[in-house]
Amino acid sequence: MSINYYNKYRHFIKIDKEDKELNGLYNVLDDLINQYKRDITLDEFKLSALTKFPDYEEQVRQVEVANIGDDVLKDSITQLVDRSQARDLAILCIDVTEGRKTIGDIMDFYTRFETRETLEEVEFVTDDLEMLYNETVHKAGLRWRLPTLNKMMGSLRKGDFGFLFARPETGKTTFLASEVTHMAAQTERPILWFNNEEQGMKVKVRCYQATLGCNLAQLYTDRPRAYKEYMKRTKGNIKIFDSASVNKRTIEAICKEHEPALIIFDQIDKVKGFNADREDLRLGSIYIWARELAKTYAPVIGVCQSDVTGEGKKYLDMGNVANAKTSKQAEADWILGIGAIHDVGFEFMRYLHLSKNKLSGDEDTDPTLRHGKTEVIIHPDIARYKER
């Protein structure tokens, strides 16, 4: 008997008090687990049971000859848990109808049921250094189109959460289109882009332009060819969900259904379903949630605004992030600012500053550029960022 199974699911098993033999055998198992605090073998259980109950030879023999596969055991335990929780819910509903409980108690119960632990054994982070190296550095994640970003940050991997920010109309969505279309070819799983800012079809057109490196006139000249080439290069992986009021429950359901390779929020601060007394705390809870999504599914990129202190500034830092004290910045593994100035002749210059960087990087990442700054050129006609 696995001690993990015992600790998780023993309390779900209800035994008739009149069944003395079965109660006795379960008490033996309970005593062994509580005394030795480890997995108990069948031989150990037999010895203890027959020592305490010499007349239970037949009952112990039935346990011994039972040959139950792990899959059947998992299904049986799942059914026991479901039945137990359904019974508890029925009792709770009766209490609500009779005034002893409230609807809030049912909602709390449902939340606990929805997030209950799975049947898998607890797994701790490996001590194998070779595996740690392969998973965090050697095996590349999603690489950037801009070579300097690969040198500064390295790949995006599951568990990584970061955000980029800039003043309005600086080129945040164009930056996403430029980079995400390059990443789409590197995976077989979808990239989920939750869009609550610009009109969704316009964003998809930018993705076409960024993928093919063409302007609108070129894109629409031969639409069948452009569509075929776009699908070939991106594998149709970029899925844009367009809603001005997208909420956390919808996002969680979509992520669970599609198991993404990358999650994009444009804009992350507008995601619904979070409440707090202060705006910075509400935003902080969104960013904590986004980090949890990254750990569960895939890397997450958020987009938000710079406040007015970033207007006309080349290299934005964390102090320029809008509507935040430290709550937003604290949750991110990386923060990339996109700066711009208003001088004549510099309309298409953009200034990238990686003001926070906790990523592991790749084998070709340059440690001296960990919080680097670089000048790039935005090409809005083809939705691309390019290095100088």
N, C-alpha and C positions, 0 to 999 in steps of 0.2 A: 504494500500500500504506500503510495506516494504521500509524503507529509504535506506537499503543496495542495493536492487534491483534497486531502482531509481538512486542512485549515480553511479552504475556500467553500467546501460544499457539505460538510458534515451537518451543519445546522439546518440544511434544507430537508434532510431525511427525517421523516416523521414515522415513528414506530408505535404500533398498537401496544398500549401498556399491558394488555393481557397476554401478549406473546412473550413469555418469559425467556424462552430459548434465544430468540433473536435479540432481545434486549441484552441478555447476558453476553452474547458474542460481540455486540457493538460496544459494550462496556469494557470488554477485554481489549479491543482495538483502541478505544479512547485512552485507557490506562497506559498502554504501550507507547502510544504517540506522545502523550503528555509527559511520561517519565523519561523517554530517551530522545525525544525531539529530533527524530530522523525517520527515513523510510523504514518500514517494517516488512521483513520477508515473510513468506508463507510459513516456513518452518518455525520462525519465532512466534508467529500467531498461533500455530497448532500447539506448540509446547505450552504456551501460556494458557490457552483456552482449556486444554485437557487437564492441566494442573489445577485450574480453578474449578472446572466442571467435568469431572471424570465420566459422567453419564452422557456427555454431548458428543460421543464418538461419531454418530451418524450425521449430526449437523456439521461437524468439522469436516467429515469426509465429503459432504456435498460442496463445501467451499473449496476443498482441495481438487476435486475433479472438474470443477467449473473452469472452462477455458474460454475466456472472454477477450476478444480483440480490443485494441485501444480505440478503434473507431466506434465499435458498439458501446464501449464504456462511456465514451464522450457523448454519444447520442442519448444514452440512458440518463446520464447525469443532467444533460441539457433539459430533457423532458421533466425530470424531477424538479429542477429549478423553475421551469416555466409553470408547472402545476402549483408549486409552492407560492410563487409570486402572484399567480392568478387568484389563488385562495385569499392571500393577504389583501389583494386589491378589492375583491368582492366584499370582504369584511369592512374595509375602509369605506367603500361606497355606502354600505348600510349605515355606518357611523355618520356619514355626511347627511344622509336622508333623515336621520333621527336627531341631528343637531349636535352630536358629540365631536365632529370634525368639520373642517371647512374644505371648499374646493381647492384652496391653496395646498392642503395636505395631499390631495390627489395629484396635483401638479408636481409637487416635490417627489412623490412616489414614482411618477412617470419618468421624471428626470433621472432618478437613480436606476430605474429599470433600463432606460435607454442607453445609459453609459456603463452598464454592469461589465465586469471583467470577463474576458474570454477564457476558454478552457485551457489555453496553452500554458505550459510551464513557465515560470518566471525565468527570464534570461538576463544575465548581467553582462556588462560590457566586457569583451574579451581582454585577456592579458597578452595575447599573441601579438608581439610587436610587428611581425611581418604582415599580419592581417591589418593591423592599425595603419601601417604605412601604405599598404595597397588601397585601403578604403578612403583614406583622408588626403593622400598626396599623389600616389602613383597612378591610380585609376581616375582618369579625367571625368569630370561631370559635364555640365553644359558650358561650352566655351563661348566667349564673346566674339563679335565681329571685329571690334576695334582691337588690334594687337596690343596696344598699351594697357587696356583693361585686363588682358590675360597676364601681363607682366605685373600689374599692380595688385590684382585680386585673385587671379586664378579662376578655376571652375566654380560654378554653382552646383552644390550637392544637396541631397535630402537633408533637411534640418536647418539649412541656411535661410535666414530671413534678413532682408535689407530693403532700403527704400532710396529712391532718388527724389530730389526736390529742386524747384526752380520758381522763378517769378512767372506769372501768367504769360502765355504766348511766347515762351522761350524755346519750346521744342521738346517738351517731355514726351508727348505721344509719338512724335517722330523718332525720338531716341528709342522708345520701346519697339516700334515697328522695325527699325534698322537692326536692332540686336536680336529680337525674338524670332524674326524670320530666318536669321542665321542659325539659331538654336533649334528650330523646328526640324531641320534635316538631321539632327544628331540623335533623335529619339524615335521610338516606335509608338510612344504613348502621347496622348493629347496634351497640348498646352492650353490651359483654361484662362481666358482673358475676361475678367469681370469689368465691364465698362459702364460707368455711371457719369461720364463726363461728356465727351464729344459724341455726336450721332454715330451709332455703331457701324452703319454702312460706309461712312466716310473713313472710319478707322480701318475697315477691311480693305478699302481701296488703297489706303496707304501701305497696308501689308503687301498688296500686289506690287505697288511701285517699289517698295524696299526689296522685295524678293527678286524682281526682274531688273531693278536699276534703271527704270524708264519713267518718263513723264506721262502725263495723262493722255496727250495726243498719241504717243507711241503705244500706250497701253490699249487704247480703244480702237486702234487701226485694224488689228487682227485679233478680235476677242477670243475666238476658239483656240488660237495658238497660245495666247497669253494664259488662258485658263489651264490648258494642258501643261504648260511649262511651270506655272505656279504650283499645281498639284504635284508635279514631279519633284520639284525642289523642296516643298514644305511637307509633302506626304499628306496634305490635308489636315495637318496636326493642330493648326491654330483655330481654336473654337472660341468665338467672341460671344459672351452673354451680355446683352445690351439691356440695361434696366436702370432708370434713374433712382429707383428705391430698392435696390437689391439688399437683401437682409442676410444675416448670418446663418439662419436655418436653411435657406435656399442654397446658399453657397456650400454648406456642409453636406447637404444631400447630393448636390452635383458632383462634388469632389469624391464622395463615397461611391457614386455610380460610375465615374469615369476614370478614377485612379490616375491623376495627371502626372506628367513629368515636370511641369512648371505651372505656378499659379501667379497671375498678374492681377493687381488691383489698381485701376485708374478711374477714380481716386479712392485711396484706402480710407481717408478720413470720413467719407460719406456713407460707408457701410452702415446699414440700419441694424437695430437690435441691441444697442448698448446704452446704458443709462448711468449717470453719476451726478453728484452734486456740483462738480466743477467740470468745465469743458476739457481741461488737460487730463483729468482722471478718466473721463469717458474715452478720450482718444487713446490713453494709455492702455485701457482694457481692450481696445480694438487691436493694438499692436501685440499685446500678450496673446490674444487669440490667434493672430496671424502667425506668431512663432509656433504655437501648438499645431497649426495646420502644416507648417513646414516640417515639423518633426514627424507628423503622422503620414503625410502624403509626398511632398516634393518641395523644392525650394520655392520661396515666395518673394516676389518683387512688388513693393508698394510704391505708389506715386503720391506726393503731396506738394503743398505750396511752400514757397519761401515767403516770409513776411516782408514788410516794406523796407526793412533794413538791408535786404538783398538787392534792391533796385539799383541797377547800374554798377553792380559789383562783379568783378571778375571771379574770384574764388570764394564761393560760399562756404561757410563752416556751420557747425551744429547750432550755433547761436542764432542763425538766420532761419531756422525751421519755424514755420508758422504754428501758432496755437499750442505751444508746448513749452514746458519748463525742462524736465528731464525724463518725463514718463515715456515719450515716444523714442527718444534717442537711446534710452537704456535697454530697450528690448531688441534693438537691431544689431545684427552681426556686421553690417556694413552700411554706410551712408554716403551717397554720391550727390554732390551739389553740381548743378549746371548753371554757370554764371554767364552773363552777357552785359556788354556795355553799349552805349548809345552813340559813340563817336562815328563820324562819317567814315565810311570805308571798312568798318568793322561789323556791319550788319549781320554777316553770316559766320562770324567768329563765336565760338562757344568755349567756355573754360571749365574743365572738369576738375573737381577736387574731391578726393576720397578722404573725407574727414574722420571716418571711423572704419576700421577694418580688423575683424577678428577671424577672417577666413583662413583656412589652412594653406590655400594656394596649391600650385602644381609644381612639377619639377622645373619648369621654366620661369616660375615667378621670381621677380627680383625683390629681395627684402628691402632694398634701399628705396623702393617706390611704394612701400606699404601704405603710406599716407600721401601718395603722389599727387601732383598737379600736372595737367597737360592741356595744350591748346588743340582744338579740333575745329572742323568746318562743317556746318550744317548745310545740306543740300535739300531744301524743302520740296523742290520740284521732283525729286526722285525718292523722297523720304529716307534719306541716308545721312549718317554721320561718317565723315572720313578724317583721317589724320592729315596733318599738313605735310 
